[in-house]
Each structure stands twice: as structure tokens, then as C-alpha cells.
Amino acid sequence: MPRNCRPVHLMDPVPVPEPEPVADCDVCAARAGQRAAARALGDQTTAIDCNIEIRRHPHPKREGR
């Protein structure tokens, strides 16, 4: 029986910029340090996890926003 499907060509994922830690935030600074250490060891999974935590870490709203 012949197959009626064609090959799928996937595109390269769009690169997402790495999040910047918020100034004067100890949690963000710690995650940025862990991210750098993980990258130095070639541990991309931990580096990505740190990026997610930096992005999701809540900060109080600033005046004028």
C-alpha cells in the first residue's frame, strides 16, 4: 500500500534574546551567575532553566509605567 504523505521540512528555531537580570535584584543576579557557570560547563539545559527563571521572576511595578 503506497504512503500518501510528504516529508516535512522544519525551519531552524528563531533565536530568543537572553534575558537581562534586573538591576539590584539578588535573585536575578544569582540566576545570571548560575547561567554563566552552566554555560562554562556546557550545560545548556541549566542555562535555559536560568533564563526562564529570570524572565518569570516577579518584580514590583515601577512608577511611571
CHARMM internal coordinates of N, CA and C (Angstrom, degrees):
IC EDIT
DIST 1 N 1 CA 1.4459
DIST 1 CA 1 C 1.5395
ANGL 1 N 1 CA 1 C 108.19
DIST 1 C 2 N 1.3400
ANGL 1 CA 1 C 2 N 118.79
DIHE 1 N 1 CA 1 C 2 N 126.33
DIST 2 N 2 CA 1.4624
ANGL 1 C 2 N 2 CA 121.52
DIHE 1 CA 1 C 2 N 2 CA -178.62
DIST 2 CA 2 C 1.5336
ANGL 2 N 2 CA 2 C 111.27
DIHE 1 C 2 N 2 CA 2 C -73.89
DIST 2 C 3 N 1.3095
ANGL 2 CA 2 C 3 N 114.76
DIHE 2 N 2 CA 2 C 3 N 149.93
DIST 3 N 3 CA 1.4736
ANGL 2 C 3 N 3 CA 120.28
DIHE 2 CA 2 C 3 N 3 CA 178.10
DIST 3 CA 3 C 1.5210
ANGL 3 N 3 CA 3 C 108.46
DIHE 2 C 3 N 3 CA 3 C -90.27
DIST 3 C 4 N 1.3101
ANGL 3 CA 3 C 4 N 116.69
DIHE 3 N 3 CA 3 C 4 N 138.85
DIST 4 N 4 CA 1.4531
ANGL 3 C 4 N 4 CA 122.43
DIHE 3 CA 3 C 4 N 4 CA -178.64
DIST 4 CA 4 C 1.5266
ANGL 4 N 4 CA 4 C 112.10
DIHE 3 C 4 N 4 CA 4 C -106.47
DIST 4 C 5 N 1.3011
ANGL 4 CA 4 C 5 N 116.48
DIHE 4 N 4 CA 4 C 5 N 38.22
DIST 5 N 5 CA 1.4608
ANGL 4 C 5 N 5 CA 118.23
DIHE 4 CA 4 C 5 N 5 CA 179.51
DIST 5 CA 5 C 1.5285
ANGL 5 N 5 CA 5 C 109.61
DIHE 4 C 5 N 5 CA 5 C -125.71
DIST 5 C 6 N 1.3187
ANGL 5 CA 5 C 6 N 114.92
DIHE 5 N 5 CA 5 C 6 N 154.13
DIST 6 N 6 CA 1.4599
ANGL 5 C 6 N 6 CA 120.92
DIHE 5 CA 5 C 6 N 6 CA 179.41
DIST 6 CA 6 C 1.5203
ANGL 6 N 6 CA 6 C 109.08
DIHE 5 C 6 N 6 CA 6 C -111.03
DIST 6 C 7 N 1.3188
ANGL 6 CA 6 C 7 N 117.96
DIHE 6 N 6 CA 6 C 7 N 159.35
DIST 7 N 7 CA 1.4605
ANGL 6 C 7 N 7 CA 119.77
DIHE 6 CA 6 C 7 N 7 CA 177.49
DIST 7 CA 7 C 1.5287
ANGL 7 N 7 CA 7 C 111.00
DIHE 6 C 7 N 7 CA 7 C -67.02
DIST 7 C 8 N 1.2979
ANGL 7 CA 7 C 8 N 115.29
DIHE 7 N 7 CA 7 C 8 N 149.44
DIST 8 N 8 CA 1.4597
ANGL 7 C 8 N 8 CA 121.97
DIHE 7 CA 7 C 8 N 8 CA 178.34
DIST 8 CA 8 C 1.5189
ANGL 8 N 8 CA 8 C 108.06
DIHE 7 C 8 N 8 CA 8 C -104.19
DIST 8 C 9 N 1.3213
ANGL 8 CA 8 C 9 N 116.37
DIHE 8 N 8 CA 8 C 9 N 131.95
DIST 9 N 9 CA 1.4589
ANGL 8 C 9 N 9 CA 121.91
DIHE 8 CA 8 C 9 N 9 CA 178.51
DIST 9 CA 9 C 1.5238
ANGL 9 N 9 CA 9 C 108.27
DIHE 8 C 9 N 9 CA 9 C -107.65
DIST 9 C 10 N 1.3291
ANGL 9 CA 9 C 10 N 115.98
DIHE 9 N 9 CA 9 C 10 N 112.66
DIST 10 N 10 CA 1.4473
ANGL 9 C 10 N 10 CA 121.02
DIHE 9 CA 9 C 10 N 10 CA -178.74
DIST 10 CA 10 C 1.5191
ANGL 10 N 10 CA 10 C 110.04
DIHE 9 C 10 N 10 CA 10 C -89.57
DIST 10 C 11 N 1.3267
ANGL 10 CA 10 C 11 N 115.61
DIHE 10 N 10 CA 10 C 11 N 141.47
DIST 11 N 11 CA 1.4637
ANGL 10 C 11 N 11 CA 120.80
DIHE 10 CA 10 C 11 N 11 CA 178.13
DIST 11 CA 11 C 1.5261
ANGL 11 N 11 CA 11 C 108.97
DIHE 10 C 11 N 11 CA 11 C -86.40
DIST 11 C 12 N 1.3239
ANGL 11 CA 11 C 12 N 116.24
DIHE 11 N 11 CA 11 C 12 N 158.72
DIST 12 N 12 CA 1.4511
ANGL 11 C 12 N 12 CA 120.39
DIHE 11 CA 11 C 12 N 12 CA 173.72
DIST 12 CA 12 C 1.5200
ANGL 12 N 12 CA 12 C 108.51
DIHE 11 C 12 N 12 CA 12 C -65.15
DIST 12 C 13 N 1.3397
ANGL 12 CA 12 C 13 N 117.42
DIHE 12 N 12 CA 12 C 13 N 142.90
DIST 13 N 13 CA 1.4673
ANGL 12 C 13 N 13 CA 118.50
DIHE 12 CA 12 C 13 N 13 CA 179.39
DIST 13 CA 13 C 1.5259
ANGL 13 N 13 CA 13 C 111.34
DIHE 12 C 13 N 13 CA 13 C -65.67
DIST 13 C 14 N 1.3109
ANGL 13 CA 13 C 14 N 115.09
DIHE 13 N 13 CA 13 C 14 N 150.65
DIST 14 N 14 CA 1.4611
ANGL 13 C 14 N 14 CA 120.95
DIHE 13 CA 13 C 14 N 14 CA 178.69
DIST 14 CA 14 C 1.5327
ANGL 14 N 14 CA 14 C 107.53
DIHE 13 C 14 N 14 CA 14 C -74.30
DIST 14 C 15 N 1.3291
ANGL 14 CA 14 C 15 N 117.87
DIHE 14 N 14 CA 14 C 15 N 127.54
DIST 15 N 15 CA 1.4636
ANGL 14 C 15 N 15 CA 118.50
DIHE 14 CA 14 C 15 N 15 CA -179.59
DIST 15 CA 15 C 1.5301
ANGL 15 N 15 CA 15 C 111.22
DIHE 14 C 15 N 15 CA 15 C -67.78
DIST 15 C 16 N 1.3180
ANGL 15 CA 15 C 16 N 115.46
DIHE 15 N 15 CA 15 C 16 N 135.68
DIST 16 N 16 CA 1.4593
ANGL 15 C 16 N 16 CA 121.94
DIHE 15 CA 15 C 16 N 16 CA 178.81
DIST 16 CA 16 C 1.5294
ANGL 16 N 16 CA 16 C 107.28
DIHE 15 C 16 N 16 CA 16 C -102.37
DIST 16 C 17 N 1.3226
ANGL 16 CA 16 C 17 N 117.92
DIHE 16 N 16 CA 16 C 17 N 129.23
DIST 17 N 17 CA 1.4622
ANGL 16 C 17 N 17 CA 118.96
DIHE 16 CA 16 C 17 N 17 CA 179.83
DIST 17 CA 17 C 1.5299
ANGL 17 N 17 CA 17 C 111.26
DIHE 16 C 17 N 17 CA 17 C -63.25
DIST 17 C 18 N 1.3119
ANGL 17 CA 17 C 18 N 114.88
DIHE 17 N 17 CA 17 C 18 N 143.86
DIST 18 N 18 CA 1.4528
ANGL 17 C 18 N 18 CA 120.44
DIHE 17 CA 17 C 18 N 18 CA 179.60
DIST 18 CA 18 C 1.5257
ANGL 18 N 18 CA 18 C 109.66
DIHE 17 C 18 N 18 CA 18 C -70.45
DIST 18 C 19 N 1.3406
ANGL 18 CA 18 C 19 N 118.43
DIHE 18 N 18 CA 18 C 19 N 135.59
DIST 19 N 19 CA 1.4577
ANGL 18 C 19 N 19 CA 119.77
DIHE 18 CA 18 C 19 N 19 CA -178.39
DIST 19 CA 19 C 1.5279
ANGL 19 N 19 CA 19 C 111.64
DIHE 18 C 19 N 19 CA 19 C -70.50
DIST 19 C 20 N 1.3097
ANGL 19 CA 19 C 20 N 115.28
DIHE 19 N 19 CA 19 C 20 N 144.99
DIST 20 N 20 CA 1.4626
ANGL 19 C 20 N 20 CA 121.44
DIHE 19 CA 19 C 20 N 20 CA 176.57
DIST 20 CA 20 C 1.5251
ANGL 20 N 20 CA 20 C 108.11
DIHE 19 C 20 N 20 CA 20 C -90.90
DIST 20 C 21 N 1.3358
ANGL 20 CA 20 C 21 N 118.08
DIHE 20 N 20 CA 20 C 21 N 134.80
DIST 21 N 21 CA 1.4640
ANGL 20 C 21 N 21 CA 118.99
DIHE 20 CA 20 C 21 N 21 CA 176.38
DIST 21 CA 21 C 1.5263
ANGL 21 N 21 CA 21 C 110.44
DIHE 20 C 21 N 21 CA 21 C -65.80
DIST 21 C 22 N 1.3242
ANGL 21 CA 21 C 22 N 116.25
DIHE 21 N 21 CA 21 C 22 N 143.96
DIST 22 N 22 CA 1.4556
ANGL 21 C 22 N 22 CA 121.49
DIHE 21 CA 21 C 22 N 22 CA 179.06
DIST 22 CA 22 C 1.5311
ANGL 22 N 22 CA 22 C 108.41
DIHE 21 C 22 N 22 CA 22 C -70.97
DIST 22 C 23 N 1.3242
ANGL 22 CA 22 C 23 N 116.19
DIHE 22 N 22 CA 22 C 23 N 134.69
DIST 23 N 23 CA 1.4649
ANGL 22 C 23 N 23 CA 121.07
DIHE 22 CA 22 C 23 N 23 CA -179.50
DIST 23 CA 23 C 1.5275
ANGL 23 N 23 CA 23 C 110.17
DIHE 22 C 23 N 23 CA 23 C -60.35
DIST 23 C 24 N 1.2990
ANGL 23 CA 23 C 24 N 116.32
DIHE 23 N 23 CA 23 C 24 N 142.71
DIST 24 N 24 CA 1.4675
ANGL 23 C 24 N 24 CA 124.02
DIHE 23 CA 23 C 24 N 24 CA 178.02
DIST 24 CA 24 C 1.5250
ANGL 24 N 24 CA 24 C 113.87
DIHE 23 C 24 N 24 CA 24 C 64.14
DIST 24 C 25 N 1.3228
ANGL 24 CA 24 C 25 N 118.21
DIHE 24 N 24 CA 24 C 25 N 22.15
DIST 25 N 25 CA 1.4665
ANGL 24 C 25 N 25 CA 121.58
DIHE 24 CA 24 C 25 N 25 CA 176.49
DIST 25 CA 25 C 1.5247
ANGL 25 N 25 CA 25 C 107.55
DIHE 24 C 25 N 25 CA 25 C -110.87
DIST 25 C 26 N 1.3225
ANGL 25 CA 25 C 26 N 116.77
DIHE 25 N 25 CA 25 C 26 N 114.46
DIST 26 N 26 CA 1.4611
ANGL 25 C 26 N 26 CA 121.29
DIHE 25 CA 25 C 26 N 26 CA -178.05
DIST 26 CA 26 C 1.5308
ANGL 26 N 26 CA 26 C 111.89
DIHE 25 C 26 N 26 CA 26 C -64.77
DIST 26 C 27 N 1.3301
ANGL 26 CA 26 C 27 N 116.74
DIHE 26 N 26 CA 26 C 27 N -36.78
DIST 27 N 27 CA 1.4685
ANGL 26 C 27 N 27 CA 120.28
DIHE 26 CA 26 C 27 N 27 CA -179.50
DIST 27 CA 27 C 1.5285
ANGL 27 N 27 CA 27 C 110.18
DIHE 26 C 27 N 27 CA 27 C -65.09
DIST 27 C 28 N 1.3266
ANGL 27 CA 27 C 28 N 116.82
DIHE 27 N 27 CA 27 C 28 N -47.39
DIST 28 N 28 CA 1.4682
ANGL 27 C 28 N 28 CA 120.69
DIHE 27 CA 27 C 28 N 28 CA 179.36
DIST 28 CA 28 C 1.5281
ANGL 28 N 28 CA 28 C 110.91
DIHE 27 C 28 N 28 CA 28 C -62.51
DIST 28 C 29 N 1.3281
ANGL 28 CA 28 C 29 N 116.86
DIHE 28 N 28 CA 28 C 29 N -40.51
DIST 29 N 29 CA 1.4606
ANGL 28 C 29 N 29 CA 120.65
DIHE 28 CA 28 C 29 N 29 CA 179.64
DIST 29 CA 29 C 1.5280
ANGL 29 N 29 CA 29 C 110.70
DIHE 28 C 29 N 29 CA 29 C -64.30
DIST 29 C 30 N 1.3300
ANGL 29 CA 29 C 30 N 116.87
DIHE 29 N 29 CA 29 C 30 N -40.69
DIST 30 N 30 CA 1.4673
ANGL 29 C 30 N 30 CA 120.41
DIHE 29 CA 29 C 30 N 30 CA 178.96
DIST 30 CA 30 C 1.5248
ANGL 30 N 30 CA 30 C 110.84
DIHE 29 C 30 N 30 CA 30 C -64.55
DIST 30 C 31 N 1.3234
ANGL 30 CA 30 C 31 N 116.47
DIHE 30 N 30 CA 30 C 31 N -43.63
DIST 31 N 31 CA 1.4807
ANGL 30 C 31 N 31 CA 120.30
DIHE 30 CA 30 C 31 N 31 CA 179.27
DIST 31 CA 31 C 1.5280
ANGL 31 N 31 CA 31 C 110.90
DIHE 30 C 31 N 31 CA 31 C -65.01
DIST 31 C 32 N 1.3235
ANGL 31 CA 31 C 32 N 117.17
DIHE 31 N 31 CA 31 C 32 N -37.74
DIST 32 N 32 CA 1.4650
ANGL 31 C 32 N 32 CA 119.95
DIHE 31 CA 31 C 32 N 32 CA 178.59
DIST 32 CA 32 C 1.5318
ANGL 32 N 32 CA 32 C 109.78
DIHE 31 C 32 N 32 CA 32 C -64.84
DIST 32 C 33 N 1.3226
ANGL 32 CA 32 C 33 N 117.13
DIHE 32 N 32 CA 32 C 33 N -38.51
DIST 33 N 33 CA 1.4671
ANGL 32 C 33 N 33 CA 120.48
DIHE 32 CA 32 C 33 N 33 CA 176.71
DIST 33 CA 33 C 1.5151
ANGL 33 N 33 CA 33 C 111.81
DIHE 32 C 33 N 33 CA 33 C -65.86
DIST 33 C 34 N 1.3283
ANGL 33 CA 33 C 34 N 116.62
DIHE 33 N 33 CA 33 C 34 N -41.95
DIST 34 N 34 CA 1.4652
ANGL 33 C 34 N 34 CA 120.59
DIHE 33 CA 33 C 34 N 34 CA 177.27
DIST 34 CA 34 C 1.5285
ANGL 34 N 34 CA 34 C 110.82
DIHE 33 C 34 N 34 CA 34 C -64.59
DIST 34 C 35 N 1.3256
ANGL 34 CA 34 C 35 N 115.96
DIHE 34 N 34 CA 34 C 35 N -38.10
DIST 35 N 35 CA 1.4645
ANGL 34 C 35 N 35 CA 120.58
DIHE 34 CA 34 C 35 N 35 CA 178.79
DIST 35 CA 35 C 1.5249
ANGL 35 N 35 CA 35 C 110.53
DIHE 34 C 35 N 35 CA 35 C -62.79
DIST 35 C 36 N 1.3323
ANGL 35 CA 35 C 36 N 117.13
DIHE 35 N 35 CA 35 C 36 N -44.45
DIST 36 N 36 CA 1.4661
ANGL 35 C 36 N 36 CA 121.25
DIHE 35 CA 35 C 36 N 36 CA 179.43
DIST 36 CA 36 C 1.5270
ANGL 36 N 36 CA 36 C 110.91
DIHE 35 C 36 N 36 CA 36 C -63.70
DIST 36 C 37 N 1.3270
ANGL 36 CA 36 C 37 N 116.66
DIHE 36 N 36 CA 36 C 37 N -41.81
DIST 37 N 37 CA 1.4702
ANGL 36 C 37 N 37 CA 120.25
DIHE 36 CA 36 C 37 N 37 CA 178.93
DIST 37 CA 37 C 1.5253
ANGL 37 N 37 CA 37 C 110.83
DIHE 36 C 37 N 37 CA 37 C -64.86
DIST 37 C 38 N 1.3259
ANGL 37 CA 37 C 38 N 116.40
DIHE 37 N 37 CA 37 C 38 N -41.22
DIST 38 N 38 CA 1.4656
ANGL 37 C 38 N 38 CA 120.21
DIHE 37 CA 37 C 38 N 38 CA 179.49
DIST 38 CA 38 C 1.5262
ANGL 38 N 38 CA 38 C 110.76
DIHE 37 C 38 N 38 CA 38 C -64.38
DIST 38 C 39 N 1.3278
ANGL 38 CA 38 C 39 N 117.14
DIHE 38 N 38 CA 38 C 39 N -42.14
DIST 39 N 39 CA 1.4641
ANGL 38 C 39 N 39 CA 120.46
DIHE 38 CA 38 C 39 N 39 CA 178.67
DIST 39 CA 39 C 1.5262
ANGL 39 N 39 CA 39 C 110.75
DIHE 38 C 39 N 39 CA 39 C -62.73
DIST 39 C 40 N 1.3452
ANGL 39 CA 39 C 40 N 116.58
DIHE 39 N 39 CA 39 C 40 N -39.30
DIST 40 N 40 CA 1.4626
ANGL 39 C 40 N 40 CA 120.64
DIHE 39 CA 39 C 40 N 40 CA 179.93
DIST 40 CA 40 C 1.5254
ANGL 40 N 40 CA 40 C 111.41
DIHE 39 C 40 N 40 CA 40 C -63.24
DIST 40 C 41 N 1.3348
ANGL 40 CA 40 C 41 N 116.40
DIHE 40 N 40 CA 40 C 41 N -29.76
DIST 41 N 41 CA 1.4666
ANGL 40 C 41 N 41 CA 121.06
DIHE 40 CA 40 C 41 N 41 CA 178.67
DIST 41 CA 41 C 1.5241
ANGL 41 N 41 CA 41 C 112.39
DIHE 40 C 41 N 41 CA 41 C -89.97
DIST 41 C 42 N 1.3341
ANGL 41 CA 41 C 42 N 116.58
DIHE 41 N 41 CA 41 C 42 N -4.60
DIST 42 N 42 CA 1.4669
ANGL 41 C 42 N 42 CA 120.25
DIHE 41 CA 41 C 42 N 42 CA -178.40
DIST 42 CA 42 C 1.5163
ANGL 42 N 42 CA 42 C 112.99
DIHE 41 C 42 N 42 CA 42 C 81.05
DIST 42 C 43 N 1.3228
ANGL 42 CA 42 C 43 N 117.35
DIHE 42 N 42 CA 42 C 43 N 17.14
DIST 43 N 43 CA 1.4629
ANGL 42 C 43 N 43 CA 122.75
DIHE 42 CA 42 C 43 N 43 CA -178.34
DIST 43 CA 43 C 1.5283
ANGL 43 N 43 CA 43 C 109.33
DIHE 42 C 43 N 43 CA 43 C -91.84
DIST 43 C 44 N 1.3142
ANGL 43 CA 43 C 44 N 116.45
DIHE 43 N 43 CA 43 C 44 N 84.28
DIST 44 N 44 CA 1.4672
ANGL 43 C 44 N 44 CA 121.46
DIHE 43 CA 43 C 44 N 44 CA -176.61
DIST 44 CA 44 C 1.5261
ANGL 44 N 44 CA 44 C 112.29
DIHE 43 C 44 N 44 CA 44 C -68.84
DIST 44 C 45 N 1.3297
ANGL 44 CA 44 C 45 N 117.40
DIHE 44 N 44 CA 44 C 45 N -30.47
DIST 45 N 45 CA 1.4631
ANGL 44 C 45 N 45 CA 120.19
DIHE 44 CA 44 C 45 N 45 CA -179.68
DIST 45 CA 45 C 1.5206
ANGL 45 N 45 CA 45 C 110.75
DIHE 44 C 45 N 45 CA 45 C -62.91
DIST 45 C 46 N 1.3111
ANGL 45 CA 45 C 46 N 117.01
DIHE 45 N 45 CA 45 C 46 N -47.16
DIST 46 N 46 CA 1.4608
ANGL 45 C 46 N 46 CA 120.47
DIHE 45 CA 45 C 46 N 46 CA 179.13
DIST 46 CA 46 C 1.5271
ANGL 46 N 46 CA 46 C 110.97
DIHE 45 C 46 N 46 CA 46 C -66.77
DIST 46 C 47 N 1.3214
ANGL 46 CA 46 C 47 N 117.31
DIHE 46 N 46 CA 46 C 47 N -37.89
DIST 47 N 47 CA 1.4638
ANGL 46 C 47 N 47 CA 120.80
DIHE 46 CA 46 C 47 N 47 CA 178.14
DIST 47 CA 47 C 1.5292
ANGL 47 N 47 CA 47 C 110.46
DIHE 46 C 47 N 47 CA 47 C -61.50
DIST 47 C 48 N 1.3100
ANGL 47 CA 47 C 48 N 117.13
DIHE 47 N 47 CA 47 C 48 N -42.54
DIST 48 N 48 CA 1.4641
ANGL 47 C 48 N 48 CA 121.34
DIHE 47 CA 47 C 48 N 48 CA 178.22
DIST 48 CA 48 C 1.5248
ANGL 48 N 48 CA 48 C 110.49
DIHE 47 C 48 N 48 CA 48 C -66.35
DIST 48 C 49 N 1.3255
ANGL 48 CA 48 C 49 N 117.27
DIHE 48 N 48 CA 48 C 49 N -40.88
DIST 49 N 49 CA 1.4682
ANGL 48 C 49 N 49 CA 120.49
DIHE 48 CA 48 C 49 N 49 CA 177.41
DIST 49 CA 49 C 1.5268
ANGL 49 N 49 CA 49 C 110.93
DIHE 48 C 49 N 49 CA 49 C -60.39
DIST 49 C 50 N 1.3210
ANGL 49 CA 49 C 50 N 117.23
DIHE 49 N 49 CA 49 C 50 N -40.39
DIST 50 N 50 CA 1.4692
ANGL 49 C 50 N 50 CA 120.90
DIHE 49 CA 49 C 50 N 50 CA 177.66
DIST 50 CA 50 C 1.5263
ANGL 50 N 50 CA 50 C 110.49
DIHE 49 C 50 N 50 CA 50 C -64.30
DIST 50 C 51 N 1.3214
ANGL 50 CA 50 C 51 N 117.71
DIHE 50 N 50 CA 50 C 51 N -40.70
DIST 51 N 51 CA 1.4654
ANGL 50 C 51 N 51 CA 120.91
DIHE 50 CA 50 C 51 N 51 CA 177.02
DIST 51 CA 51 C 1.5258
ANGL 51 N 51 CA 51 C 110.95
DIHE 50 C 51 N 51 CA 51 C -59.12
DIST 51 C 52 N 1.3206
ANGL 51 CA 51 C 52 N 116.43
DIHE 51 N 51 CA 51 C 52 N -43.71
DIST 52 N 52 CA 1.4655
ANGL 51 C 52 N 52 CA 120.71
DIHE 51 CA 51 C 52 N 52 CA -179.83
DIST 52 CA 52 C 1.5229
ANGL 52 N 52 CA 52 C 110.14
DIHE 51 C 52 N 52 CA 52 C -63.09
DIST 52 C 53 N 1.3456
ANGL 52 CA 52 C 53 N 116.55
DIHE 52 N 52 CA 52 C 53 N -43.33
DIST 53 N 53 CA 1.4598
ANGL 52 C 53 N 53 CA 119.44
DIHE 52 CA 52 C 53 N 53 CA -179.73
DIST 53 CA 53 C 1.5274
ANGL 53 N 53 CA 53 C 111.49
DIHE 52 C 53 N 53 CA 53 C -66.10
DIST 53 C 54 N 1.3262
ANGL 53 CA 53 C 54 N 118.05
DIHE 53 N 53 CA 53 C 54 N -37.75
DIST 54 N 54 CA 1.4677
ANGL 53 C 54 N 54 CA 120.38
DIHE 53 CA 53 C 54 N 54 CA 177.34
DIST 54 CA 54 C 1.5252
ANGL 54 N 54 CA 54 C 110.03
DIHE 53 C 54 N 54 CA 54 C -63.83
DIST 54 C 55 N 1.3358
ANGL 54 CA 54 C 55 N 117.34
DIHE 54 N 54 CA 54 C 55 N -43.16
DIST 55 N 55 CA 1.4697
ANGL 54 C 55 N 55 CA 120.68
DIHE 54 CA 54 C 55 N 55 CA -179.97
DIST 55 CA 55 C 1.5217
ANGL 55 N 55 CA 55 C 112.05
DIHE 54 C 55 N 55 CA 55 C -64.10
DIST 55 C 56 N 1.3254
ANGL 55 CA 55 C 56 N 116.87
DIHE 55 N 55 CA 55 C 56 N -39.31
DIST 56 N 56 CA 1.4674
ANGL 55 C 56 N 56 CA 120.88
DIHE 55 CA 55 C 56 N 56 CA -173.57
DIST 56 CA 56 C 1.5232
ANGL 56 N 56 CA 56 C 113.90
DIHE 55 C 56 N 56 CA 56 C -89.86
DIST 56 C 57 N 1.3269
ANGL 56 CA 56 C 57 N 118.28
DIHE 56 N 56 CA 56 C 57 N -9.65
DIST 57 N 57 CA 1.4628
ANGL 56 C 57 N 57 CA 120.16
DIHE 56 CA 56 C 57 N 57 CA -177.30
DIST 57 CA 57 C 1.5270
ANGL 57 N 57 CA 57 C 109.73
DIHE 56 C 57 N 57 CA 57 C -64.71
DIST 57 C 58 N 1.3384
ANGL 57 CA 57 C 58 N 116.98
DIHE 57 N 57 CA 57 C 58 N 124.68
DIST 58 N 58 CA 1.4760
ANGL 57 C 58 N 58 CA 119.03
DIHE 57 CA 57 C 58 N 58 CA -177.45
DIST 58 CA 58 C 1.5239
ANGL 58 N 58 CA 58 C 112.02
DIHE 57 C 58 N 58 CA 58 C -75.26
DIST 58 C 59 N 1.3103
ANGL 58 CA 58 C 59 N 115.48
DIHE 58 N 58 CA 58 C 59 N 142.81
DIST 59 N 59 CA 1.4575
ANGL 58 C 59 N 59 CA 122.89
DIHE 58 CA 58 C 59 N 59 CA 175.61
DIST 59 CA 59 C 1.5174
ANGL 59 N 59 CA 59 C 108.07
DIHE 58 C 59 N 59 CA 59 C -132.71
DIST 59 C 60 N 1.3327
ANGL 59 CA 59 C 60 N 116.75
DIHE 59 N 59 CA 59 C 60 N 147.26
DIST 60 N 60 CA 1.4696
ANGL 59 C 60 N 60 CA 118.20
DIHE 59 CA 59 C 60 N 60 CA 178.55
DIST 60 CA 60 C 1.5195
ANGL 60 N 60 CA 60 C 110.86
DIHE 59 C 60 N 60 CA 60 C -63.08
DIST 60 C 61 N 1.3048
ANGL 60 CA 60 C 61 N 115.68
DIHE 60 N 60 CA 60 C 61 N 147.16
DIST 61 N 61 CA 1.4680
ANGL 60 C 61 N 61 CA 120.83
DIHE 60 CA 60 C 61 N 61 CA 177.82
DIST 61 CA 61 C 1.5234
ANGL 61 N 61 CA 61 C 109.54
DIHE 60 C 61 N 61 CA 61 C -66.75
DIST 61 C 62 N 1.3288
ANGL 61 CA 61 C 62 N 116.25
DIHE 61 N 61 CA 61 C 62 N 138.15
DIST 62 N 62 CA 1.4554
ANGL 61 C 62 N 62 CA 120.60
DIHE 61 CA 61 C 62 N 62 CA 178.40
DIST 62 CA 62 C 1.5194
ANGL 62 N 62 CA 62 C 110.44
DIHE 61 C 62 N 62 CA 62 C -86.78
DIST 62 C 63 N 1.3187
ANGL 62 CA 62 C 63 N 115.27
DIHE 62 N 62 CA 62 C 63 N 154.84
DIST 63 N 63 CA 1.4681
ANGL 62 C 63 N 63 CA 120.52
DIHE 62 CA 62 C 63 N 63 CA 177.11
DIST 63 CA 63 C 1.5253
ANGL 63 N 63 CA 63 C 109.88
DIHE 62 C 63 N 63 CA 63 C -63.12
DIST 63 C 64 N 1.3063
ANGL 63 CA 63 C 64 N 117.47
DIHE 63 N 63 CA 63 C 64 N 142.13
DIST 64 N 64 CA 1.4477
ANGL 63 C 64 N 64 CA 121.76
DIHE 63 CA 63 C 64 N 64 CA 176.15
DIST 64 CA 64 C 1.5168
ANGL 64 N 64 CA 64 C 114.57
DIHE 63 C 64 N 64 CA 64 C 86.08
DIST 64 C 65 N 1.3125
ANGL 64 CA 64 C 65 N 117.91
DIHE 64 N 64 CA 64 C 65 N 6.48
DIST 65 N 65 CA 1.4642
ANGL 64 C 65 N 65 CA 120.27
DIHE 64 CA 64 C 65 N 65 CA 178.20
DIST 65 CA 65 C 1.4858
ANGL 65 N 65 CA 65 C 110.96
DIHE 64 C 65 N 65 CA 65 C -98.56
END
COOR INIT
IC SEED 1 N 1 CA 1 C
IC BUILD
